[in-house]
C-alpha cells in the first residue's frame, strides 16, 4: 500500500483503538498508587503517548522495529563469541564496530576503565 493508503486505514481502523487505550490508561492510572510498578509503566507510556501515536500522522512510519532488530541481531549474537573466542580478529571486529552502534555506551566503558577521554 502507498503511505497515503496506510495512513487512511490507520486513521479509520486504529486511531479509535489507540484513543480508547490512552483514555483507559488514564482512568486506570488514577486508581493506582504512585509507587506501583504498573503505574510507573503507565506514566512512561502516557508521557510519550504523542510519540507512540505518531504512526497515525505519517503513513511512512513502520509499525514495528523488526528491521532495526534484524540489523542488530548479528552484533548481539556474535558479541560473546568475539570477546571470548580468543581470536584477535574477533576482538578487533567487536571493538571497531560496537561503538558505531552504541557510542554512548562505549564512552561509558572507557570512562569506567579509567581512560581519560579527549586527552592527548
KAUR-V382787 format. One record per residue. N is the residue number from 0. RES is the residue in three letters. PHI is phi in radians with two decimals (none if undefined). OMEGA is omega in whole degrees, 0 to 359 (none if undefined). D_FIRST is the distance of its C-alpha to the first C-alpha in whole Angstrom. Layout:
# KAUR-V382787
n & res & phi & omega & d_first
N & RES & PHI & OMEGA & D_FIRST
N & RES & PHI & OMEGA & D_FIRST
This chain:
# KAUR-V382787
n & res & phi & omega & d_first
0 & UNK & none & 175 & 0
1 & UNK & -1.28 & 180 & 4
2 & UNK & -1.11 & 178 & 6
3 & UNK & -1.17 & 179 & 8
4 & UNK & -1.17 & 177 & 6
5 & UNK & -1.07 & 180 & 6
6 & UNK & -1.09 & 179 & 10
7 & UNK & -1.09 & 179 & 11
8 & UNK & -1.14 & 179 & 10
9 & UNK & -1.11 & 181 & 12
10 & UNK & -1.14 & 181 & 15
11 & UNK & -1.33 & 190 & 15
12 & UNK & -1.69 & 190 & 15
13 & UNK & -1.76 & 183 & 16
14 & UNK & -0.96 & 178 & 18
15 & UNK & -1.07 & 179 & 21
16 & UNK & -1.18 & 179 & 21
17 & UNK & -1.13 & 179 & 21
18 & UNK & -1.09 & 178 & 24
19 & UNK & -1.09 & 180 & 26
20 & UNK & -1.08 & 181 & 26
21 & UNK & -1.12 & 178 & 27
22 & UNK & -1.11 & 178 & 30
23 & UNK & -1.07 & 180 & 31
24 & UNK & -1.09 & 179 & 31
25 & UNK & -1.09 & 180 & 34
26 & UNK & -1.13 & 183 & 36
27 & UNK & -1.21 & 180 & 36
28 & UNK & -1.08 & 180 & 37
29 & UNK & -1.12 & 181 & 40
30 & UNK & -1.51 & 187 & 41
31 & UNK & -1.78 & 174 & 42
32 & UNK & -1.15 & 179 & 44
33 & UNK & -1.09 & 184 & 43
34 & UNK & -1.62 & 180 & 44
35 & UNK & -1.17 & 181 & 42
36 & UNK & -1.08 & 178 & 39
37 & UNK & -1.15 & 177 & 37
38 & UNK & -1.09 & 178 & 38
39 & UNK & -1.10 & 178 & 37
40 & UNK & -1.14 & 178 & 34
41 & UNK & -1.15 & 177 & 33
42 & UNK & -1.03 & 179 & 34
43 & UNK & -1.01 & 181 & 32
44 & UNK & -1.15 & 184 & 29
45 & UNK & -1.16 & 177 & 30
46 & UNK & -1.18 & 183 & 31
47 & UNK & -1.97 & 184 & 28
48 & UNK & -1.02 & 180 & 26
49 & UNK & -1.15 & 178 & 24
50 & UNK & -1.25 & 178 & 23
51 & UNK & -1.03 & 185 & 22
52 & UNK & -1.60 & 182 & 20
53 & UNK & -1.05 & 179 & 18
54 & UNK & -1.12 & 177 & 15
55 & UNK & -1.42 & 181 & 15
56 & UNK & -1.88 & 184 & 16
57 & UNK & -2.50 & 182 & 13
58 & UNK & -1.23 & 179 & 10
59 & UNK & -1.40 & 183 & 10
60 & UNK & -1.28 & 179 & 13
61 & UNK & -1.33 & 182 & 12
62 & UNK & -1.41 & 179 & 14
63 & UNK & -2.34 & 176 & 16
64 & UNK & -1.87 & 182 & 19
65 & UNK & -1.02 & 181 & 19
66 & UNK & -1.11 & 179 & 18
67 & UNK & -1.16 & 179 & 21
68 & UNK & -1.07 & 180 & 23
69 & UNK & -1.11 & 181 & 23
70 & UNK & -1.13 & 182 & 24
71 & UNK & -1.60 & 185 & 27
72 & UNK & -1.02 & 181 & 28
73 & UNK & -1.06 & 178 & 30
74 & UNK & -1.15 & 182 & 32
75 & UNK & -1.11 & 181 & 32
76 & UNK & -1.28 & 184 & 34
77 & UNK & -1.54 & 186 & 36
78 & UNK & -0.91 & 182 & 37
79 & UNK & -1.15 & 180 & 40
80 & UNK & -1.11 & 182 & 41
81 & UNK & -1.14 & 184 & 41
82 & UNK & -1.40 & 190 & 44
83 & UNK & -2.04 & 181 & 46
84 & UNK & -1.40 & 180 & 46
85 & UNK & 1.39 & 182 & 49
86 & UNK & -1.71 & 176 & 47
87 & UNK & -1.10 & 180 & 47
88 & UNK & -1.14 & 179 & 44
89 & UNK & -1.13 & 179 & 42
90 & UNK & -1.12 & 179 & 44
91 & UNK & -1.12 & 179 & 43
92 & UNK & -1.07 & 183 & 39
93 & UNK & -1.10 & 183 & 39
94 & UNK & -1.20 & 181 & 41
95 & UNK & -1.58 & 183 & 39
96 & UNK & -1.82 & 182 & 36
97 & UNK & -1.06 & 180 & 36
98 & UNK & -1.08 & 178 & 36
99 & UNK & -1.20 & 181 & 33
100 & UNK & -1.51 & 182 & 31
101 & UNK & -2.38 & 183 & 34
102 & UNK & -1.09 & 180 & 36
103 & UNK & -1.14 & 178 & 37
104 & UNK & -1.13 & 180 & 38
105 & UNK & -1.13 & 178 & 40
106 & UNK & -1.08 & 179 & 42
107 & UNK & -1.04 & 180 & 43
108 & UNK & -1.10 & 180 & 44
109 & UNK & -1.16 & 179 & 46
110 & UNK & -1.13 & 180 & 48
111 & UNK & -1.11 & 180 & 49
112 & UNK & -1.43 & 178 & 50
113 & UNK & 1.53 & 179 & 52
114 & UNK & -1.40 & 179 & 51
115 & UNK & -1.44 & 183 & 52
116 & UNK & -1.52 & 177 & 48
117 & UNK & 1.56 & 179 & 49
118 & UNK & -1.51 & 180 & 53
119 & UNK & -1.96 & none & 54
